[in-house]
Structures are given as structure tokens and as C-alpha cells.
Amino acid sequence: NPNEISILDFAKEIIKLTKTSQKVIFKDLPTDDPLQRQPDISLAKKLLDWEPKVERAEGMQKTFNYFKNLSRDELYKKDHKDFASHIKK
């Protein structure tokens, strides 16, 4: 999603989505930390004629539901870290 959002707001969205009582922990930023985090998808648009079709909130919900529905064994499987094997074709 090419829309900019602060890390704090993103963390709050995740906490709300997961219905947890997690607290955001603030730490000093590295000196080279970027002030702005807004994905540039112009190259994907140009080369692939691609643009996002799913809003961030919907994508987060789908991702959360996917992981929530995995069994504990599935969640911790070593090969689970290779997301390519989980993409439906």
C-alpha cells in the first residue's frame, strides 16, 4: 500500500486488529533512521502495470486471519518462513 502511515499508527492498528492489550515501546531511533516511510511503487506500475487493489486494513485483516487459523505446529514450522510455498495458484 503506497499510503504513508507512522509506525505508531500502524502499531495501534495491529493492536486493535488483534484485540490485545500490548503496549507500544518507544526506543531511541538510529541516527540514519528515515523521517518518512512511504513506499515508492512507481517502478512496479511502470514495468508491471501493477498497482495495489487491497486497502491496508483489508490486507492486514486477511493476513491476521491467515496466521490466526494456522495450528501451532504449522505456525512454527521451519519451512513456513518461505511464504512462496503458501501462495495459492
DSSP file (Angstrom, degrees, kcal/mol; ACC not computed):
  #  RESIDUE AA STRUCTURE BP1 BP2  ACC     N-H-->O    O-->H-N    N-H-->O    O-->H-N    TCO  KAPPA ALPHA  PHI   PSI    X-CA   Y-CA   Z-CA
    1    1 A N              0   0    0      0, 0.0    54,-0.1     0, 0.0    52,-0.0   0.000 360.0 360.0 360.0 123.7    0.0    0.0    0.0
    2    2 A P        +     0   0    0      0, 0.0     2,-0.3     0, 0.0    39,-0.1   0.456 360.0 110.0 -80.8   0.7    1.6    3.3   -1.1
    3    3 A N  S    S-     0   0    0     35,-0.1     2,-0.2     1,-0.1    53,-0.0  -0.607  70.7-121.7 -81.7 134.0   -0.1    5.4    1.6
    4    4 A E        +     0   0    0     -2,-0.3     2,-0.3    34,-0.1    34,-0.1  -0.473  35.9 169.3 -76.0 141.8    2.2    6.7    4.3
    5    5 A I        -     0   0    0     32,-0.6    32,-0.1    -2,-0.2     2,-0.1  -0.985  34.8-110.5-148.5 143.1    1.4    5.8    7.9
    6    6 A S     >  -     0   0    0     -2,-0.3     4,-2.5     1,-0.1     5,-0.2  -0.383  25.9-120.0 -72.2 154.8    3.5    6.3   11.0
    7    7 A I  H  > S+     0   0    0      1,-0.2     4,-2.7     2,-0.2     5,-0.2   0.880 115.7  54.7 -60.3 -37.9    4.9    3.3   12.8
    8    8 A L  H  > S+     0   0    0      2,-0.2     4,-2.4     1,-0.2    -1,-0.2   0.938 109.4  45.1 -62.3 -47.5    3.0    4.3   15.9
    9    9 A D  H  > S+     0   0    0      2,-0.2     4,-2.2     1,-0.2    -2,-0.2   0.889 113.2  51.4 -64.1 -38.1   -0.3    4.4   14.0
   10   10 A F  H  X S+     0   0    0     -4,-2.5     4,-2.1     2,-0.2    -2,-0.2   0.916 109.8  49.5 -64.1 -43.1    0.5    1.1   12.3
   11   11 A A  H  X S+     0   0    0     -4,-2.7     4,-2.5     1,-0.2    -2,-0.2   0.908 110.0  51.4 -61.5 -41.9    1.2   -0.5   15.7
   12   12 A K  H  X S+     0   0    0     -4,-2.4     4,-2.4     1,-0.2    -1,-0.2   0.891 108.2  51.9 -63.0 -39.1   -2.1    0.9   17.0
   13   13 A E  H  X S+     0   0    0     -4,-2.2     4,-2.7     2,-0.2    -1,-0.2   0.906 110.7  48.2 -62.5 -41.2   -3.9   -0.7   14.1
   14   14 A I  H  X S+     0   0    0     -4,-2.1     4,-2.6     2,-0.2    -2,-0.2   0.914 110.9  50.1 -66.4 -42.9   -2.3   -4.0   14.8
   15   15 A I  H  X>S+     0   0    0     -4,-2.5     5,-1.6     2,-0.2     4,-0.8   0.918 113.9  45.6 -61.3 -43.5   -3.2   -3.9   18.5
   16   16 A K  H ><5S+     0   0    0     -4,-2.4     3,-0.6     1,-0.2    -2,-0.2   0.925 113.4  49.5 -65.3 -44.4   -6.8   -3.0   17.6
   17   17 A L  H 3<5S+     0   0    0     -4,-2.7    -2,-0.2     1,-0.2    -1,-0.2   0.896 115.4  42.4 -61.5 -42.2   -7.0   -5.7   15.0
   18   18 A T  H 3<5S-     0   0    0     -4,-2.6    -1,-0.2    -5,-0.2    -2,-0.2   0.533 101.7-134.0 -85.4  -5.7   -5.6   -8.4   17.2
   19   19 A K  T <<5 +     0   0    0     -4,-0.8     2,-0.2    -3,-0.6    -3,-0.2   0.902  56.5 141.1  52.6  45.8   -7.6   -7.3   20.2
   20   20 A T      < -     0   0    0     -5,-1.6    -1,-0.2    -6,-0.2    -2,-0.1  -0.627  60.5-129.9-108.5 171.3   -4.6   -7.4   22.5
   21   21 A S        +     0   0    0     -2,-0.2    -5,-0.1    -3,-0.1    -6,-0.0  -0.038  53.5 149.0-109.7  29.7   -3.5   -5.2   25.3
   22   22 A Q        -     0   0    0     -7,-0.1     2,-0.4     1,-0.1    -2,-0.1  -0.259  38.5-138.7 -61.5 150.4    0.0   -4.8   24.0
   23   23 A K        -     0   0    0     -8,-0.0     2,-0.4     0, 0.0    -1,-0.1  -0.891  15.7-117.2-111.2 144.1    1.8   -1.6   24.7
   24   24 A V        -     0   0    0     -2,-0.4     2,-0.5   -16,-0.0   -16,-0.0  -0.664  26.5-148.1 -79.1 130.6    4.0    0.3   22.2
   25   25 A I        -     0   0    0     -2,-0.4     2,-0.4     2,-0.0    -1,-0.0  -0.892   7.9-148.9-103.4 126.0    7.5    0.5   23.4
   26   26 A F        +     0   0    0     -2,-0.5     2,-0.3     3,-0.0     3,-0.0  -0.796  20.0 174.3 -97.1 133.8    9.4    3.6   22.4
   27   27 A K        -     0   0    0     -2,-0.4     2,-0.0     0, 0.0    -2,-0.0  -0.926  41.6 -84.8-132.2 158.4   13.2    3.4   21.8
   28   28 A D        -     0   0    0     -2,-0.3     3,-0.1     1,-0.1     0, 0.0  -0.369  48.3-123.2 -61.5 140.0   15.7    5.9   20.5
   29   29 A L        -     0   0    0      1,-0.1    -1,-0.1     2,-0.1    -3,-0.0  -0.547  26.6-102.0 -83.2 150.2   15.9    5.9   16.7
   30   30 A P    >   -     0   0    0      0, 0.0     3,-1.8     0, 0.0    -1,-0.1  -0.348  33.3-113.9 -63.7 154.4   19.2    5.3   14.9
   31   31 A T  T 3  S+     0   0    0      1,-0.3    -2,-0.1    -3,-0.1    -3,-0.0   0.803 116.9  49.2 -63.4 -28.3   20.8    8.4   13.6
   32   32 A D  T 3  S+     0   0    0      2,-0.1    -1,-0.3     3,-0.0     3,-0.0   0.220  79.3 133.1 -96.2  15.7   20.2    7.3   10.0
   33   33 A D    <   -     0   0    0     -3,-1.8     2,-0.1     1,-0.1    -4,-0.1  -0.477  62.8-113.5 -67.7 131.0   16.6    6.4   10.5
   34   34 A P        -     0   0    0      0, 0.0    -1,-0.1     0, 0.0     3,-0.1  -0.380  12.9-147.6 -67.3 142.4   14.4    7.8    7.7
   35   35 A L  S    S+     0   0    0      1,-0.1     2,-0.4    -2,-0.1    -2,-0.0   0.754  85.1  42.7 -78.0 -24.9   12.0   10.5    8.7
   36   36 A Q        -     0   0    0      2,-0.0     2,-0.5   -30,-0.0    -1,-0.1  -0.976  60.2-171.2-128.4 135.7    9.5    9.4    6.1
   37   37 A R        +     0   0    0     -2,-0.4   -32,-0.6   -32,-0.1     0, 0.0  -0.821  28.5 143.0-126.3  91.3    8.4    5.9    5.1
   38   38 A Q        -     0   0    0     -2,-0.5   -34,-0.1   -34,-0.1   -35,-0.1  -0.950  48.0-124.9-131.2 113.2    6.3    6.0    2.0
   39   39 A P        -     0   0    0      0, 0.0     2,-0.8     0, 0.0    -2,-0.0  -0.247  14.2-141.6 -58.5 139.1    6.7    3.1   -0.4
   40   40 A D        +     0   0    0      1,-0.1     3,-0.3     2,-0.0     4,-0.2  -0.899  27.7 168.3-102.2 107.4    7.5    4.2   -4.0
   41   41 A I     >  +     0   0    0     -2,-0.8     4,-2.3     1,-0.2     5,-0.2   0.217  43.5 109.2-103.1  14.6    5.6    1.8   -6.3
   42   42 A S  H  > S+     0   0    0      1,-0.2     4,-2.5     2,-0.2    -1,-0.2   0.864  77.0  52.1 -61.6 -37.0    6.2    3.8   -9.4
   43   43 A L  H  > S+     0   0    0     -3,-0.3     4,-3.1     2,-0.2     5,-0.4   0.902 109.5  49.2 -67.1 -40.1    8.6    1.2  -10.9
   44   44 A A  H  > S+     0   0    0      1,-0.2     4,-1.9     2,-0.2     6,-1.2   0.896 112.3  49.1 -64.3 -39.3    6.1   -1.6  -10.3
   45   45 A K  H  X S+     0   0    0     -4,-2.3     4,-1.0     4,-0.2    -2,-0.2   0.928 116.5  42.5 -63.2 -44.1    3.4    0.5  -12.0
   46   46 A K  H  < S+     0   0    0     -4,-2.5    -2,-0.2    -5,-0.2    -3,-0.2   0.952 124.7  31.0 -69.9 -51.3    5.7    1.2  -14.9
   47   47 A L  H  < S+     0   0    0     -4,-3.1    -3,-0.2     1,-0.2    -2,-0.2   0.846 134.7  25.4 -80.1 -34.8    7.2   -2.2  -15.5
   48   48 A L  H  < S-     0   0    0     -4,-1.9    -3,-0.2    -5,-0.4    -1,-0.2   0.471  92.7-126.8-109.8  -4.3    4.4   -4.5  -14.4
   49   49 A D     <  +     0   0    0     -4,-1.0     2,-0.3    -5,-0.4    -4,-0.2   0.935  64.9 145.5  52.1  46.9    1.4   -2.3  -15.0
   50   50 A W        +     0   0    0     -6,-1.2    -1,-0.2    -9,-0.2    -2,-0.1  -0.874  26.2 163.8-118.8 144.8    0.6   -3.1  -11.3
   51   51 A E        -     0   0    0     -2,-0.3    -9,-0.0    -3,-0.1     0, 0.0  -0.968  46.8 -84.9-151.5 155.4   -1.0   -1.2   -8.5
   52   52 A P        -     0   0    0      0, 0.0     3,-0.1     0, 0.0    -2,-0.0  -0.279  32.9-178.5 -63.3 142.6   -2.4   -2.3   -5.2
   53   53 A K        +     0   0    0      1,-0.1     2,-0.5     2,-0.1     0, 0.0   0.470  64.2  72.1-114.2  -9.4   -6.1   -3.5   -5.2
   54   54 A V  S    S-     0   0    0      4,-0.0    -1,-0.1     3,-0.0     2,-0.0  -0.930  79.1-129.1-113.8 128.0   -6.4   -4.2   -1.5
   55   55 A E     >  -     0   0    0     -2,-0.5     4,-2.6     1,-0.1     5,-0.2  -0.350  28.7-109.6 -69.0 155.7   -6.5   -1.5    1.1
   56   56 A R  H  > S+     0   0    0      1,-0.2     4,-2.9     2,-0.2     5,-0.2   0.902 116.9  51.8 -54.6 -47.0   -4.1   -1.8    4.1
   57   57 A A  H  > S+     0   0    0      1,-0.2     4,-2.2     2,-0.2    -1,-0.2   0.908 112.3  45.6 -60.9 -42.8   -6.9   -2.5    6.6
   58   58 A E  H  > S+     0   0    0      2,-0.2     4,-2.6     1,-0.2    -1,-0.2   0.916 113.7  49.4 -66.6 -42.7   -8.3   -5.4    4.4
   59   59 A G  H  X S+     0   0    0     -4,-2.6     4,-2.4     1,-0.2    -2,-0.2   0.894 111.2  49.4 -63.2 -40.5   -4.8   -6.8    3.8
   60   60 A M  H  X S+     0   0    0     -4,-2.9     4,-2.8    -5,-0.2    -1,-0.2   0.912 111.1  50.0 -64.4 -41.8   -4.0   -6.7    7.5
   61   61 A Q  H  X S+     0   0    0     -4,-2.2     4,-2.7    -5,-0.2    -2,-0.2   0.924 111.9  47.3 -63.1 -44.6   -7.2   -8.4    8.3
   62   62 A K  H  X S+     0   0    0     -4,-2.6     4,-2.3     2,-0.2    -1,-0.2   0.913 113.8  47.9 -63.2 -42.6   -6.6  -11.2    5.7
   63   63 A T  H  X S+     0   0    0     -4,-2.4     4,-2.3     2,-0.2     5,-0.2   0.927 112.6  48.6 -63.8 -45.2   -3.0  -11.6    6.9
   64   64 A F  H  X S+     0   0    0     -4,-2.8     4,-2.7     1,-0.2    -2,-0.2   0.931 111.9  49.0 -60.7 -46.7   -4.2  -11.8   10.6
   65   65 A N  H  X S+     0   0    0     -4,-2.7     4,-1.7     2,-0.2    -1,-0.2   0.890 109.2  53.7 -61.1 -39.9   -6.9  -14.3    9.7
   66   66 A Y  H  < S+     0   0    0     -4,-2.3     4,-0.3     1,-0.2     3,-0.2   0.961 115.0  38.4 -59.6 -52.3   -4.4  -16.5    7.8
   67   67 A F  H >< S+     0   0    0     -4,-2.3     3,-1.0     1,-0.2    -2,-0.2   0.851 112.5  57.7 -70.2 -33.4   -2.0  -16.7   10.7
   68   68 A K  H 3< S+     0   0    0     -4,-2.7    -1,-0.2     1,-0.2    -2,-0.2   0.839 105.4  51.7 -64.2 -32.1   -4.7  -17.0   13.3
   69   69 A N  T 3< S+     0   0    0     -4,-1.7    -1,-0.2    -3,-0.2     2,-0.2   0.474  87.4 101.9 -87.5  -2.2   -6.1  -20.1   11.6
   70   70 A L  S <  S-     0   0    0     -3,-1.0     2,-0.1    -4,-0.3    -3,-0.0  -0.575  76.7-117.6 -78.2 144.8   -2.8  -21.9   11.5
   71   71 A S     >  -     0   0    0     -2,-0.2     4,-2.8     1,-0.1     5,-0.2  -0.360  29.8-106.0 -71.9 163.5   -2.2  -24.6   14.0
   72   72 A R  H  > S+     0   0    0      1,-0.2     4,-1.6     2,-0.2    -1,-0.1   0.901 123.1  50.6 -58.2 -41.3    0.6  -24.1   16.5
   73   73 A D  H  4 S+     0   0    0      1,-0.2     4,-0.4     2,-0.2    -1,-0.2   0.920 111.9  47.0 -63.2 -43.8    2.7  -26.8   14.6
   74   74 A E  H >4 S+     0   0    0      1,-0.2     3,-1.0     2,-0.2    -2,-0.2   0.903 109.4  55.0 -63.8 -40.4    2.0  -25.1   11.3
   75   75 A L  H 3< S+     0   0    0     -4,-2.8    -1,-0.2     1,-0.2    -2,-0.2   0.851 113.7  39.5 -62.8 -35.7    2.9  -21.7   12.7
   76   76 A Y  T 3< S+     0   0    0     -4,-1.6    -1,-0.2    -5,-0.2    -2,-0.2   0.332  82.6 127.4-101.2   7.7    6.3  -22.8   13.9
   77   77 A K    X   -     0   0    0     -3,-1.0     3,-1.0    -4,-0.4     4,-0.3  -0.408  61.7-133.0 -64.0 139.1    7.3  -25.0   11.0
   78   78 A K  G >  S+     0   0    0      1,-0.3     3,-1.6     2,-0.2    -1,-0.1   0.910 105.6  53.0 -60.3 -43.7   10.7  -24.0    9.6
   79   79 A D  G >  S+     0   0    0      1,-0.3     3,-1.6     2,-0.2    -1,-0.3   0.617  88.9  81.4 -71.2  -9.1    9.5  -24.1    6.0
   80   80 A H  G <  S+     0   0    0     -3,-1.0    -1,-0.3     1,-0.3    -2,-0.2   0.719  77.0  71.4 -66.3 -19.1    6.7  -21.7    6.9
   81   81 A K  G <  S+     0   0    0     -3,-1.6     2,-1.1    -4,-0.3    -1,-0.3   0.641  80.9  79.4 -72.8 -12.7    9.2  -18.9    6.7
   82   82 A D    X   -     0   0    0     -3,-1.6     3,-1.4     1,-0.2     4,-0.2  -0.780  63.8-175.8 -94.7  92.5    9.2  -19.4    2.9
   83   83 A F  G >  S+     0   0    0     -2,-1.1     3,-2.0     1,-0.3     4,-0.4   0.740  72.2  74.8 -64.6 -22.7    6.0  -17.6    2.1
   84   84 A A  G >  S+     0   0    0      1,-0.3     3,-1.1     2,-0.2    -1,-0.3   0.847  89.8  58.5 -59.4 -32.3    6.2  -18.5   -1.6
   85   85 A S  G <  S+     0   0    0     -3,-1.4    -1,-0.3     1,-0.2    -2,-0.2   0.595 104.2  52.6 -73.8  -8.3    5.2  -22.0   -0.7
   86   86 A H  G <  S+     0   0    0     -3,-2.0     2,-0.4    -4,-0.2    -1,-0.2   0.382  79.5 112.1-107.2   2.0    1.9  -20.7    0.8
   87   87 A I    <   -     0   0    0     -3,-1.1     2,-0.3    -4,-0.4    -3,-0.0  -0.634  67.8-127.8 -80.4 128.7    0.7  -18.7   -2.2
   88   88 A K              0   0    0     -2,-0.4    -2,-0.1     1,-0.1    -1,-0.1  -0.556 360.0 360.0 -74.7 137.2   -2.4  -20.1   -3.8
   89   89 A K              0   0    0     -2,-0.3    -1,-0.1     0, 0.0    -2,-0.0   0.399 360.0 360.0-112.2 360.0   -2.0  -20.5   -7.5
